[in-house]
Amino acid sequence: MCLGIPGKIVEITDASKLMAKVDVSGVQRRVNIACIVSENESIESCVGDWVLVHVGFAMTKIDENEAIKTLAILTELGELEEELEAMENSAESI
């Protein structure tokens, strides 16, 4: 199953390509942040934001409390480990 997983943007890796490093429960990978960047804010201001990550894209910003609750539910359902393993296997070196 392919889920949207909450992750925290920890670094902008390539501002010109709208790429950032996102941490999802200790697994870090590069994702495209084009869907969450607005014209009214700098790309760097996204660092620290929680986002919903799906197939290499940050789809939307989410509240930190919602992210933590979602990660807890996914852990309970046994889905988080499967998704983290898939992320680790598909992640390029960062």
PDB file with one MODEL, atoms N, CA, C and O in Angstrom:
MODEL        1
ATOM      1  N   MET A   1       0.847  -1.159   0.000  1.00  0.00           N
ATOM      2  CA  MET A   1       0.000   0.000   0.000  1.00  0.00           C
ATOM      3  C   MET A   1       0.902   1.234   0.000  1.00  0.00           C
ATOM      4  O   MET A   1       1.960   1.231   0.629  1.00  0.00           O
ATOM      5  N   CYS A   2       0.498   2.253  -0.681  1.00  0.00           N
ATOM      6  CA  CYS A   2       1.270   3.480  -0.733  1.00  0.00           C
ATOM      7  C   CYS A   2       0.479   4.581  -0.034  1.00  0.00           C
ATOM      8  O   CYS A   2      -0.573   5.008  -0.509  1.00  0.00           O
ATOM      9  N   LEU A   3       0.998   5.024   1.087  1.00  0.00           N
ATOM     10  CA  LEU A   3       0.315   6.015   1.903  1.00  0.00           C
ATOM     11  C   LEU A   3       1.024   7.351   1.863  1.00  0.00           C
ATOM     12  O   LEU A   3       2.199   7.441   1.507  1.00  0.00           O
ATOM     13  N   GLY A   4       0.298   8.377   2.232  1.00  0.00           N
ATOM     14  CA  GLY A   4       0.933   9.653   2.510  1.00  0.00           C
ATOM     15  C   GLY A   4       1.450   9.588   3.932  1.00  0.00           C
ATOM     16  O   GLY A   4       0.695   9.268   4.851  1.00  0.00           O
ATOM     17  N   ILE A   5       2.707   9.881   4.127  1.00  0.00           N
ATOM     18  CA  ILE A   5       3.349   9.757   5.435  1.00  0.00           C
ATOM     19  C   ILE A   5       3.785  11.139   5.915  1.00  0.00           C
ATOM     20  O   ILE A   5       4.378  11.896   5.147  1.00  0.00           O
ATOM     21  N   PRO A   6       3.500  11.480   7.177  1.00  0.00           N
ATOM     22  CA  PRO A   6       3.974  12.760   7.706  1.00  0.00           C
ATOM     23  C   PRO A   6       5.493  12.777   7.860  1.00  0.00           C
ATOM     24  O   PRO A   6       6.096  11.809   8.324  1.00  0.00           O
ATOM     25  N   GLY A   7       6.088  13.877   7.468  1.00  0.00           N
ATOM     26  CA  GLY A   7       7.520  14.073   7.628  1.00  0.00           C
ATOM     27  C   GLY A   7       7.814  15.539   7.876  1.00  0.00           C
ATOM     28  O   GLY A   7       6.996  16.407   7.575  1.00  0.00           O
ATOM     29  N   LYS A   8       8.984  15.808   8.426  1.00  0.00           N
ATOM     30  CA  LYS A   8       9.385  17.172   8.746  1.00  0.00           C
ATOM     31  C   LYS A   8      10.505  17.608   7.812  1.00  0.00           C
ATOM     32  O   LYS A   8      11.502  16.902   7.659  1.00  0.00           O
ATOM     33  N   ILE A   9      10.343  18.762   7.192  1.00  0.00           N
ATOM     34  CA  ILE A   9      11.382  19.296   6.310  1.00  0.00           C
ATOM     35  C   ILE A   9      12.553  19.748   7.180  1.00  0.00           C
ATOM     36  O   ILE A   9      12.397  20.595   8.060  1.00  0.00           O
ATOM     37  N   VAL A  10      13.733  19.169   6.921  1.00  0.00           N
ATOM     38  CA  VAL A  10      14.900  19.488   7.732  1.00  0.00           C
ATOM     39  C   VAL A  10      15.943  20.316   6.981  1.00  0.00           C
ATOM     40  O   VAL A  10      16.831  20.911   7.593  1.00  0.00           O
ATOM     41  N   GLU A  11      15.829  20.349   5.646  1.00  0.00           N
ATOM     42  CA  GLU A  11      16.837  21.083   4.871  1.00  0.00           C
ATOM     43  C   GLU A  11      16.329  21.294   3.448  1.00  0.00           C
ATOM     44  O   GLU A  11      15.657  20.428   2.888  1.00  0.00           O
ATOM     45  N   ILE A  12      16.648  22.427   2.875  1.00  0.00           N
ATOM     46  CA  ILE A  12      16.423  22.660   1.445  1.00  0.00           C
ATOM     47  C   ILE A  12      17.691  22.195   0.749  1.00  0.00           C
ATOM     48  O   ILE A  12      18.770  22.726   1.012  1.00  0.00           O
ATOM     49  N   THR A  13      17.577  21.216  -0.131  1.00  0.00           N
ATOM     50  CA  THR A  13      18.769  20.666  -0.786  1.00  0.00           C
ATOM     51  C   THR A  13      19.040  21.296  -2.143  1.00  0.00           C
ATOM     52  O   THR A  13      20.190  21.344  -2.578  1.00  0.00           O
ATOM     53  N   ASP A  14      17.999  21.783  -2.822  1.00  0.00           N
ATOM     54  CA  ASP A  14      18.175  22.442  -4.117  1.00  0.00           C
ATOM     55  C   ASP A  14      16.986  23.378  -4.332  1.00  0.00           C
ATOM     56  O   ASP A  14      15.922  22.958  -4.786  1.00  0.00           O
ATOM     57  N   ALA A  15      17.186  24.644  -3.999  1.00  0.00           N
ATOM     58  CA  ALA A  15      16.095  25.622  -4.084  1.00  0.00           C
ATOM     59  C   ALA A  15      15.608  25.807  -5.520  1.00  0.00           C
ATOM     60  O   ALA A  15      14.413  26.003  -5.742  1.00  0.00           O
ATOM     61  N   SER A  16      16.505  25.747  -6.487  1.00  0.00           N
ATOM     62  CA  SER A  16      16.100  25.961  -7.875  1.00  0.00           C
ATOM     63  C   SER A  16      15.201  24.844  -8.397  1.00  0.00           C
ATOM     64  O   SER A  16      14.369  25.073  -9.275  1.00  0.00           O
ATOM     65  N   LYS A  17      15.366  23.646  -7.864  1.00  0.00           N
ATOM     66  CA  LYS A  17      14.535  22.508  -8.270  1.00  0.00           C
ATOM     67  C   LYS A  17      13.453  22.191  -7.247  1.00  0.00           C
ATOM     68  O   LYS A  17      12.735  21.200  -7.384  1.00  0.00           O
ATOM     69  N   LEU A  18      13.333  23.043  -6.208  1.00  0.00           N
ATOM     70  CA  LEU A  18      12.333  22.869  -5.147  1.00  0.00           C
ATOM     71  C   LEU A  18      12.451  21.502  -4.473  1.00  0.00           C
ATOM     72  O   LEU A  18      11.459  20.801  -4.274  1.00  0.00           O
ATOM     73  N   MET A  19      13.679  21.142  -4.130  1.00  0.00           N
ATOM     74  CA  MET A  19      13.937  19.871  -3.468  1.00  0.00           C
ATOM     75  C   MET A  19      14.359  20.101  -2.024  1.00  0.00           C
ATOM     76  O   MET A  19      15.107  21.030  -1.718  1.00  0.00           O
ATOM     77  N   ALA A  20      13.861  19.233  -1.140  1.00  0.00           N
ATOM     78  CA  ALA A  20      14.170  19.351   0.282  1.00  0.00           C
ATOM     79  C   ALA A  20      14.423  17.967   0.864  1.00  0.00           C
ATOM     80  O   ALA A  20      14.001  16.952   0.309  1.00  0.00           O
ATOM     81  N   LYS A  21      15.117  17.949   1.985  1.00  0.00           N
ATOM     82  CA  LYS A  21      15.315  16.712   2.733  1.00  0.00           C
ATOM     83  C   LYS A  21      14.233  16.674   3.811  1.00  0.00           C
ATOM     84  O   LYS A  21      14.051  17.631   4.564  1.00  0.00           O
ATOM     85  N   VAL A  22      13.524  15.555   3.869  1.00  0.00           N
ATOM     86  CA  VAL A  22      12.443  15.371   4.830  1.00  0.00           C
ATOM     87  C   VAL A  22      12.780  14.189   5.723  1.00  0.00           C
ATOM     88  O   VAL A  22      13.247  13.154   5.248  1.00  0.00           O
ATOM     89  N   ASP A  23      12.539  14.349   7.022  1.00  0.00           N
ATOM     90  CA  ASP A  23      12.753  13.282   7.990  1.00  0.00           C
ATOM     91  C   ASP A  23      11.402  12.666   8.338  1.00  0.00           C
ATOM     92  O   ASP A  23      10.485  13.348   8.795  1.00  0.00           O
ATOM     93  N   VAL A  24      11.305  11.362   8.111  1.00  0.00           N
ATOM     94  CA  VAL A  24      10.106  10.600   8.457  1.00  0.00           C
ATOM     95  C   VAL A  24      10.527   9.532   9.452  1.00  0.00           C
ATOM     96  O   VAL A  24      11.070   8.496   9.070  1.00  0.00           O
ATOM     97  N   SER A  25      10.278   9.786  10.715  1.00  0.00           N
ATOM     98  CA  SER A  25      10.622   8.833  11.780  1.00  0.00           C
ATOM     99  C   SER A  25      12.061   8.348  11.682  1.00  0.00           C
ATOM    100  O   SER A  25      12.330   7.158  11.846  1.00  0.00           O
ATOM    101  N   GLY A  26      12.984   9.262  11.416  1.00  0.00           N
ATOM    102  CA  GLY A  26      14.401   8.919  11.363  1.00  0.00           C
ATOM    103  C   GLY A  26      14.919   8.558   9.984  1.00  0.00           C
ATOM    104  O   GLY A  26      16.132   8.482   9.788  1.00  0.00           O
ATOM    105  N   VAL A  27      14.038   8.334   9.029  1.00  0.00           N
ATOM    106  CA  VAL A  27      14.449   8.051   7.657  1.00  0.00           C
ATOM    107  C   VAL A  27      14.395   9.364   6.893  1.00  0.00           C
ATOM    108  O   VAL A  27      13.366  10.039   6.859  1.00  0.00           O
ATOM    109  N   GLN A  28      15.522   9.715   6.278  1.00  0.00           N
ATOM    110  CA  GLN A  28      15.573  10.969   5.538  1.00  0.00           C
ATOM    111  C   GLN A  28      15.678  10.693   4.051  1.00  0.00           C
ATOM    112  O   GLN A  28      16.408   9.808   3.606  1.00  0.00           O
ATOM    113  N   ARG A  29      14.920  11.485   3.296  1.00  0.00           N
ATOM    114  CA  ARG A  29      14.997  11.376   1.835  1.00  0.00           C
ATOM    115  C   ARG A  29      14.657  12.706   1.223  1.00  0.00           C
ATOM    116  O   ARG A  29      14.058  13.573   1.860  1.00  0.00           O
ATOM    117  N   ARG A  30      15.048  12.855  -0.027  1.00  0.00           N
ATOM    118  CA  ARG A  30      14.751  14.088  -0.758  1.00  0.00           C
ATOM    119  C   ARG A  30      13.353  13.990  -1.351  1.00  0.00           C
ATOM    120  O   ARG A  30      12.953  12.953  -1.881  1.00  0.00           O
ATOM    121  N   VAL A  31      12.627  15.087  -1.248  1.00  0.00           N
ATOM    122  CA  VAL A  31      11.297  15.165  -1.844  1.00  0.00           C
ATOM    123  C   VAL A  31      11.134  16.509  -2.558  1.00  0.00           C
ATOM    124  O   VAL A  31      11.819  17.484  -2.249  1.00  0.00           O
ATOM    125  N   ASN A  32      10.233  16.531  -3.497  1.00  0.00           N
ATOM    126  CA  ASN A  32       9.904  17.748  -4.211  1.00  0.00           C
ATOM    127  C   ASN A  32       8.869  18.510  -3.400  1.00  0.00           C
ATOM    128  O   ASN A  32       7.875  17.932  -2.959  1.00  0.00           O
ATOM    129  N   ILE A  33       9.096  19.815  -3.199  1.00  0.00           N
ATOM    130  CA  ILE A  33       8.189  20.616  -2.378  1.00  0.00           C
ATOM    131  C   ILE A  33       7.387  21.623  -3.208  1.00  0.00           C
ATOM    132  O   ILE A  33       6.829  22.568  -2.650  1.00  0.00           O
ATOM    133  N   ALA A  34       7.323  21.441  -4.510  1.00  0.00           N
ATOM    134  CA  ALA A  34       6.628  22.379  -5.391  1.00  0.00           C
ATOM    135  C   ALA A  34       5.159  22.567  -5.000  1.00  0.00           C
ATOM    136  O   ALA A  34       4.616  23.661  -5.154  1.00  0.00           O
ATOM    137  N   CYS A  35       4.524  21.531  -4.504  1.00  0.00           N
ATOM    138  CA  CYS A  35       3.097  21.611  -4.158  1.00  0.00           C
ATOM    139  C   CYS A  35       2.825  22.446  -2.914  1.00  0.00           C
ATOM    140  O   CYS A  35       1.691  22.874  -2.699  1.00  0.00           O
ATOM    141  N   ILE A  36       3.835  22.683  -2.098  1.00  0.00           N
ATOM    142  CA  ILE A  36       3.594  23.399  -0.839  1.00  0.00           C
ATOM    143  C   ILE A  36       4.188  24.792  -0.788  1.00  0.00           C
ATOM    144  O   ILE A  36       3.947  25.534   0.164  1.00  0.00           O
ATOM    145  N   VAL A  37       4.960  25.155  -1.795  1.00  0.00           N
ATOM    146  CA  VAL A  37       5.614  26.460  -1.792  1.00  0.00           C
ATOM    147  C   VAL A  37       4.662  27.488  -2.395  1.00  0.00           C
ATOM    148  O   VAL A  37       4.094  27.276  -3.466  1.00  0.00           O
ATOM    149  N   SER A  38       4.502  28.593  -1.695  1.00  0.00           N
ATOM    150  CA  SER A  38       3.661  29.669  -2.224  1.00  0.00           C
ATOM    151  C   SER A  38       4.537  30.840  -2.640  1.00  0.00           C
ATOM    152  O   SER A  38       5.692  30.946  -2.228  1.00  0.00           O
ATOM    153  N   GLU A  39       3.983  31.703  -3.448  1.00  0.00           N
ATOM    154  CA  GLU A  39       4.720  32.876  -3.918  1.00  0.00           C
ATOM    155  C   GLU A  39       4.990  33.867  -2.788  1.00  0.00           C
ATOM    156  O   GLU A  39       5.878  34.712  -2.898  1.00  0.00           O
ATOM    157  N   ASN A  40       4.227  33.764  -1.706  1.00  0.00           N
ATOM    158  CA  ASN A  40       4.311  34.721  -0.603  1.00  0.00           C
ATOM    159  C   ASN A  40       5.356  34.366   0.448  1.00  0.00           C
ATOM    160  O   ASN A  40       5.538  35.114   1.409  1.00  0.00           O
ATOM    161  N   GLU A  41       6.039  33.251   0.284  1.00  0.00           N
ATOM    162  CA  GLU A  41       7.032  32.846   1.277  1.00  0.00           C
ATOM    163  C   GLU A  41       8.303  32.366   0.600  1.00  0.00           C
ATOM    164  O   GLU A  41       8.284  31.928  -0.550  1.00  0.00           O
ATOM    165  N   SER A  42       9.395  32.454   1.320  1.00  0.00           N
ATOM    166  CA  SER A  42      10.652  31.949   0.772  1.00  0.00           C
ATOM    167  C   SER A  42      10.683  30.436   0.919  1.00  0.00           C
ATOM    168  O   SER A  42      10.046  29.866   1.805  1.00  0.00           O
ATOM    169  N   ILE A  43      11.426  29.811   0.043  1.00  0.00           N
ATOM    170  CA  ILE A  43      11.565  28.355   0.101  1.00  0.00           C
ATOM    171  C   ILE A  43      12.189  27.945   1.436  1.00  0.00           C
ATOM    172  O   ILE A  43      11.786  26.945   2.031  1.00  0.00           O
ATOM    173  N   GLU A  44      13.162  28.711   1.899  1.00  0.00           N
ATOM    174  CA  GLU A  44      13.844  28.395   3.148  1.00  0.00           C
ATOM    175  C   GLU A  44      12.907  28.412   4.355  1.00  0.00           C
ATOM    176  O   GLU A  44      13.177  27.761   5.364  1.00  0.00           O
ATOM    177  N   SER A  45      11.808  29.157   4.249  1.00  0.00           N
ATOM    178  CA  SER A  45      10.866  29.212   5.372  1.00  0.00           C
ATOM    179  C   SER A  45      10.118  27.892   5.573  1.00  0.00           C
ATOM    180  O   SER A  45       9.436  27.713   6.581  1.00  0.00           O
ATOM    181  N   CYS A  46      10.243  26.983   4.628  1.00  0.00           N
ATOM    182  CA  CYS A  46       9.589  25.670   4.748  1.00  0.00           C
ATOM    183  C   CYS A  46      10.328  24.746   5.717  1.00  0.00           C
ATOM    184  O   CYS A  46       9.752  23.774   6.207  1.00  0.00           O
ATOM    185  N   VAL A  47      11.600  25.042   5.996  1.00  0.00           N
ATOM    186  CA  VAL A  47      12.362  24.208   6.929  1.00  0.00           C
ATOM    187  C   VAL A  47      11.659  24.235   8.285  1.00  0.00           C
ATOM    188  O   VAL A  47      11.352  25.299   8.823  1.00  0.00           O
ATOM    189  N   GLY A  48      11.413  23.055   8.817  1.00  0.00           N
ATOM    190  CA  GLY A  48      10.704  22.924  10.084  1.00  0.00           C
ATOM    191  C   GLY A  48       9.230  22.601   9.910  1.00  0.00           C
ATOM    192  O   GLY A  48       8.569  22.196  10.866  1.00  0.00           O
ATOM    193  N   ASP A  49       8.703  22.776   8.692  1.00  0.00           N
ATOM    194  CA  ASP A  49       7.296  22.458   8.442  1.00  0.00           C
ATOM    195  C   ASP A  49       7.081  20.950   8.373  1.00  0.00           C
ATOM    196  O   ASP A  49       7.946  20.199   7.923  1.00  0.00           O
ATOM    197  N   TRP A  50       5.920  20.535   8.825  1.00  0.00           N
ATOM    198  CA  TRP A  50       5.484  19.153   8.670  1.00  0.00           C
ATOM    199  C   TRP A  50       4.674  19.056   7.390  1.00  0.00           C
ATOM    200  O   TRP A  50       3.845  19.919   7.102  1.00  0.00           O
ATOM    201  N   VAL A  51       4.918  17.998   6.624  1.00  0.00           N
ATOM    202  CA  VAL A  51       4.240  17.804   5.349  1.00  0.00           C
ATOM    203  C   VAL A  51       3.777  16.363   5.214  1.00  0.00           C
ATOM    204  O   VAL A  51       4.267  15.467   5.901  1.00  0.00           O
ATOM    205  N   LEU A  52       2.833  16.164   4.325  1.00  0.00           N
ATOM    206  CA  LEU A  52       2.374  14.822   3.996  1.00  0.00           C
ATOM    207  C   LEU A  52       3.099  14.415   2.722  1.00  0.00           C
ATOM    208  O   LEU A  52       2.919  15.040   1.677  1.00  0.00           O
ATOM    209  N   VAL A  53       3.924  13.363   2.803  1.00  0.00           N
ATOM    210  CA  VAL A  53       4.772  12.927   1.695  1.00  0.00           C
ATOM    211  C   VAL A  53       4.134  11.725   1.001  1.00  0.00           C
ATOM    212  O   VAL A  53       3.732  10.752   1.639  1.00  0.00           O
ATOM    213  N   HIS A  54       4.054  11.824  -0.317  1.00  0.00           N
ATOM    214  CA  HIS A  54       3.510  10.727  -1.124  1.00  0.00           C
ATOM    215  C   HIS A  54       4.315  10.646  -2.412  1.00  0.00           C
ATOM    216  O   HIS A  54       4.442  11.637  -3.131  1.00  0.00           O
ATOM    217  N   VAL A  55       4.846   9.500  -2.699  1.00  0.00           N
ATOM    218  CA  VAL A  55       5.648   9.193  -3.890  1.00  0.00           C
ATOM    219  C   VAL A  55       6.652  10.289  -4.266  1.00  0.00           C
ATOM    220  O   VAL A  55       6.740  10.695  -5.425  1.00  0.00           O
ATOM    221  N   GLY A  56       7.403  10.755  -3.272  1.00  0.00           N
ATOM    222  CA  GLY A  56       8.474  11.696  -3.536  1.00  0.00           C
ATOM    223  C   GLY A  56       8.073  13.154  -3.586  1.00  0.00           C
ATOM    224  O   GLY A  56       8.884  14.013  -3.932  1.00  0.00           O
ATOM    225  N   PHE A  57       6.825  13.440  -3.243  1.00  0.00           N
ATOM    226  CA  PHE A  57       6.339  14.819  -3.238  1.00  0.00           C
ATOM    227  C   PHE A  57       5.751  15.157  -1.880  1.00  0.00           C
ATOM    228  O   PHE A  57       5.067  14.338  -1.267  1.00  0.00           O
ATOM    229  N   ALA A  58       6.023  16.374  -1.414  1.00  0.00           N
ATOM    230  CA  ALA A  58       5.334  16.909  -0.244  1.00  0.00           C
ATOM    231  C   ALA A  58       4.011  17.451  -0.780  1.00  0.00           C
ATOM    232  O   ALA A  58       3.989  18.464  -1.479  1.00  0.00           O
ATOM    233  N   MET A  59       2.922  16.784  -0.456  1.00  0.00           N
ATOM    234  CA  MET A  59       1.630  17.112  -1.053  1.00  0.00           C
ATOM    235  C   MET A  59       0.944  18.299  -0.379  1.00  0.00           C
ATOM    236  O   MET A  59       0.293  19.106  -1.043  1.00  0.00           O
ATOM    237  N   THR A  60       1.092  18.400   0.943  1.00  0.00           N
ATOM    238  CA  THR A  60       0.446  19.473   1.679  1.00  0.00           C
ATOM    239  C   THR A  60       1.140  19.651   3.017  1.00  0.00           C
ATOM    240  O   THR A  60       1.744  18.716   3.542  1.00  0.00           O
ATOM    241  N   LYS A  61       1.050  20.858   3.568  1.00  0.00           N
ATOM    242  CA  LYS A  61       1.557  21.092   4.919  1.00  0.00           C
ATOM    243  C   LYS A  61       0.509  20.595   5.904  1.00  0.00           C
ATOM    244  O   LYS A  61      -0.693  20.694   5.655  1.00  0.00           O
ATOM    245  N   ILE A  62       0.982  20.057   7.031  1.00  0.00           N
ATOM    246  CA  ILE A  62       0.068  19.609   8.070  1.00  0.00           C
ATOM    247  C   ILE A  62       0.565  20.111   9.426  1.00  0.00           C
ATOM    248  O   ILE A  62       1.737  20.448   9.597  1.00  0.00           O
ATOM    249  N   ASP A  63      -0.333  20.149  10.351  1.00  0.00           N
ATOM    250  CA  ASP A  63      -0.047  20.564  11.711  1.00  0.00           C
ATOM    251  C   ASP A  63       0.829  19.508  12.395  1.00  0.00           C
ATOM    252  O   ASP A  63       0.654  18.312  12.164  1.00  0.00           O
ATOM    253  N   GLU A  64       1.767  19.948  13.232  1.00  0.00           N
ATOM    254  CA  GLU A  64       2.662  19.023  13.929  1.00  0.00           C
ATOM    255  C   GLU A  64       1.886  18.019  14.775  1.00  0.00           C
ATOM    256  O   GLU A  64       2.224  16.835  14.778  1.00  0.00           O
ATOM    257  N   ASN A  65       0.859  18.461  15.491  1.00  0.00           N
ATOM    258  CA  ASN A  65       0.063  17.534  16.313  1.00  0.00           C
ATOM    259  C   ASN A  65      -0.613  16.480  15.455  1.00  0.00           C
ATOM    260  O   ASN A  65      -0.655  15.305  15.820  1.00  0.00           O
ATOM    261  N   GLU A  66      -1.146  16.905  14.307  1.00  0.00           N
ATOM    262  CA  GLU A  66      -1.780  15.961  13.385  1.00  0.00           C
ATOM    263  C   GLU A  66      -0.751  14.963  12.857  1.00  0.00           C
ATOM    264  O   GLU A  66      -1.049  13.777  12.719  1.00  0.00           O
ATOM    265  N   ALA A  67       0.457  15.442  12.562  1.00  0.00           N
ATOM    266  CA  ALA A  67       1.515  14.561  12.075  1.00  0.00           C
ATOM    267  C   ALA A  67       1.859  13.501  13.116  1.00  0.00           C
ATOM    268  O   ALA A  67       1.985  12.321  12.789  1.00  0.00           O
ATOM    269  N   ILE A  68       2.007  13.915  14.346  1.00  0.00           N
ATOM    270  CA  ILE A  68       2.361  12.980  15.425  1.00  0.00           C
ATOM    271  C   ILE A  68       1.254  11.951  15.639  1.00  0.00           C
ATOM    272  O   ILE A  68       1.529  10.764  15.816  1.00  0.00           O
ATOM    273  N   LYS A  69       0.013  12.405  15.623  1.00  0.00           N
ATOM    274  CA  LYS A  69      -1.128  11.482  15.774  1.00  0.00           C
ATOM    275  C   LYS A  69      -1.183  10.486  14.623  1.00  0.00           C
ATOM    276  O   LYS A  69      -1.425   9.297  14.831  1.00  0.00           O
ATOM    277  N   THR A  70      -0.958  10.980  13.408  1.00  0.00           N
ATOM    278  CA  THR A  70      -0.995  10.112  12.232  1.00  0.00           C
ATOM    279  C   THR A  70       0.110   9.068  12.290  1.00  0.00           C
ATOM    280  O   THR A  70      -0.129   7.898  11.990  1.00  0.00           O
ATOM    281  N   LEU A  71       1.308   9.474  12.670  1.00  0.00           N
ATOM    282  CA  LEU A  71       2.412   8.509  12.795  1.00  0.00           C
ATOM    283  C   LEU A  71       2.094   7.450  13.840  1.00  0.00           C
ATOM    284  O   LEU A  71       2.412   6.276  13.648  1.00  0.00           O
ATOM    285  N   ALA A  72       1.471   7.849  14.940  1.00  0.00           N
ATOM    286  CA  ALA A  72       1.099   6.892  15.991  1.00  0.00           C
ATOM    287  C   ALA A  72       0.067   5.891  15.480  1.00  0.00           C
ATOM    288  O   ALA A  72       0.166   4.694  15.747  1.00  0.00           O
ATOM    289  N   ILE A  73      -0.911   6.385  14.751  1.00  0.00           N
ATOM    290  CA  ILE A  73      -1.946   5.494  14.204  1.00  0.00           C
ATOM    291  C   ILE A  73      -1.339   4.529  13.193  1.00  0.00           C
ATOM    292  O   ILE A  73      -1.652   3.339  13.208  1.00  0.00           O
ATOM    293  N   LEU A  74      -0.470   5.033  12.311  1.00  0.00           N
ATOM    294  CA  LEU A  74       0.171   4.168  11.325  1.00  0.00           C
ATOM    295  C   LEU A  74       1.026   3.107  12.001  1.00  0.00           C
ATOM    296  O   LEU A  74       1.096   1.970  11.533  1.00  0.00           O
ATOM    297  N   THR A  75       1.674   3.475  13.099  1.00  0.00           N
ATOM    298  CA  THR A  75       2.473   2.508  13.851  1.00  0.00           C
ATOM    299  C   THR A  75       1.563   1.425  14.427  1.00  0.00           C
ATOM    300  O   THR A  75       1.876   0.238  14.336  1.00  0.00           O
ATOM    301  N   GLU A  76       0.442   1.829  15.017  1.00  0.00           N
ATOM    302  CA  GLU A  76      -0.519   0.867  15.569  1.00  0.00           C
ATOM    303  C   GLU A  76      -1.027  -0.092  14.506  1.00  0.00           C
ATOM    304  O   GLU A  76      -1.177  -1.287  14.758  1.00  0.00           O
ATOM    305  N   LEU A  77      -1.288   0.434  13.327  1.00  0.00           N
ATOM    306  CA  LEU A  77      -1.818  -0.391  12.242  1.00  0.00           C
ATOM    307  C   LEU A  77      -0.742  -1.247  11.578  1.00  0.00           C
ATOM    308  O   LEU A  77      -1.052  -2.116  10.762  1.00  0.00           O
ATOM    309  N   GLY A  78       0.502  -1.006  11.922  1.00  0.00           N
ATOM    310  CA  GLY A  78       1.592  -1.766  11.321  1.00  0.00           C
ATOM    311  C   GLY A  78       1.983  -1.274   9.937  1.00  0.00           C
ATOM    312  O   GLY A  78       2.765  -1.926   9.246  1.00  0.00           O
ATOM    313  N   GLU A  79       1.450  -0.134   9.528  1.00  0.00           N
ATOM    314  CA  GLU A  79       1.732   0.406   8.203  1.00  0.00           C
ATOM    315  C   GLU A  79       3.018   1.221   8.154  1.00  0.00           C
ATOM    316  O   GLU A  79       3.665   1.296   7.110  1.00  0.00           O
ATOM    317  N   LEU A  80       3.386   1.824   9.259  1.00  0.00           N
ATOM    318  CA  LEU A  80       4.529   2.729   9.248  1.00  0.00           C
ATOM    319  C   LEU A  80       5.821   1.994   8.900  1.00  0.00           C
ATOM    320  O   LEU A  80       6.597   2.479   8.078  1.00  0.00           O
ATOM    321  N   GLU A  81       6.062   0.856   9.497  1.00  0.00           N
ATOM    322  CA  GLU A  81       7.305   0.124   9.225  1.00  0.00           C
ATOM    323  C   GLU A  81       7.411  -0.252   7.756  1.00  0.00           C
ATOM    324  O   GLU A  81       8.485  -0.160   7.162  1.00  0.00           O
ATOM    325  N   GLU A  82       6.296  -0.676   7.170  1.00  0.00           N
ATOM    326  CA  GLU A  82       6.290  -1.049   5.758  1.00  0.00           C
ATOM    327  C   GLU A  82       6.625   0.156   4.875  1.00  0.00           C
ATOM    328  O   GLU A  82       7.412   0.044   3.935  1.00  0.00           O
ATOM    329  N   GLU A  83       6.029   1.292   5.179  1.00  0.00           N
ATOM    330  CA  GLU A  83       6.285   2.498   4.393  1.00  0.00           C
ATOM    331  C   GLU A  83       7.714   2.999   4.581  1.00  0.00           C
ATOM    332  O   GLU A  83       8.350   3.432   3.621  1.00  0.00           O
ATOM    333  N   LEU A  84       8.226   2.940   5.824  1.00  0.00           N
ATOM    334  CA  LEU A  84       9.604   3.374   6.072  1.00  0.00           C
ATOM    335  C   LEU A  84      10.589   2.482   5.332  1.00  0.00           C
ATOM    336  O   LEU A  84      11.577   2.966   4.779  1.00  0.00           O
ATOM    337  N   GLU A  85      10.326   1.195   5.321  1.00  0.00           N
ATOM    338  CA  GLU A  85      11.195   0.272   4.598  1.00  0.00           C
ATOM    339  C   GLU A  85      11.175   0.589   3.107  1.00  0.00           C
ATOM    340  O   GLU A  85      12.222   0.582   2.458  1.00  0.00           O
ATOM    341  N   ALA A  86      10.003   0.865   2.563  1.00  0.00           N
ATOM    342  CA  ALA A  86       9.904   1.226   1.155  1.00  0.00           C
ATOM    343  C   ALA A  86      10.656   2.521   0.862  1.00  0.00           C
ATOM    344  O   ALA A  86      11.307   2.646  -0.175  1.00  0.00           O
ATOM    345  N   MET A  87      10.564   3.486   1.781  1.00  0.00           N
ATOM    346  CA  MET A  87      11.281   4.748   1.612  1.00  0.00           C
ATOM    347  C   MET A  87      12.790   4.513   1.638  1.00  0.00           C
ATOM    348  O   MET A  87      13.520   5.062   0.813  1.00  0.00           O
ATOM    349  N   GLU A  88      13.256   3.697   2.585  1.00  0.00           N
ATOM    350  CA  GLU A  88      14.691   3.419   2.669  1.00  0.00           C
ATOM    351  C   GLU A  88      15.188   2.731   1.422  1.00  0.00           C
ATOM    352  O   GLU A  88      16.278   3.033   0.935  1.00  0.00           O
ATOM    353  N   ASN A  89      14.398   1.806   0.898  1.00  0.00           N
ATOM    354  CA  ASN A  89      14.810   1.058  -0.288  1.00  0.00           C
ATOM    355  C   ASN A  89      14.807   1.904  -1.542  1.00  0.00           C
ATOM    356  O   ASN A  89      15.583   1.647  -2.462  1.00  0.00           O
ATOM    357  N   SER A  90      13.940   2.918  -1.598  1.00  0.00           N
ATOM    358  CA  SER A  90      13.853   3.721  -2.806  1.00  0.00           C
ATOM    359  C   SER A  90      14.624   5.037  -2.706  1.00  0.00           C
ATOM    360  O   SER A  90      14.760   5.752  -3.699  1.00  0.00           O
ATOM    361  N   ALA A  91      15.121   5.355  -1.534  1.00  0.00           N
ATOM    362  CA  ALA A  91      15.793   6.650  -1.352  1.00  0.00           C
ATOM    363  C   ALA A  91      17.150   6.655  -2.037  1.00  0.00           C
ATOM    364  O   ALA A  91      17.900   5.680  -1.989  1.00  0.00           O
ATOM    365  N   GLU A  92      17.440   7.783  -2.675  1.00  0.00           N
ATOM    366  CA  GLU A  92      18.766   7.965  -3.239  1.00  0.00           C
ATOM    367  C   GLU A  92      19.676   8.430  -2.105  1.00  0.00           C
ATOM    368  O   GLU A  92      19.195   8.902  -1.075  1.00  0.00           O
ATOM    369  N   SER A  93      20.939   8.302  -2.283  1.00  0.00           N
ATOM    370  CA  SER A  93      21.881   8.744  -1.262  1.00  0.00           C
ATOM    371  C   SER A  93      21.731  10.228  -0.994  1.00  0.00           C
ATOM    372  O   SER A  93      21.647  11.033  -1.922  1.00  0.00           O
ATOM    373  N   ILE A  94      21.698  10.586   0.285  1.00  0.00           N
ATOM    374  CA  ILE A  94      21.604  12.002   0.614  1.00  0.00           C
ATOM    375  C   ILE A  94      22.749  12.411   1.505  1.00  0.00           C
ATOM    376  O   ILE A  94      22.844  13.575   1.892  1.00  0.00           O
TER     377      ILE A  94
ENDMDL
END
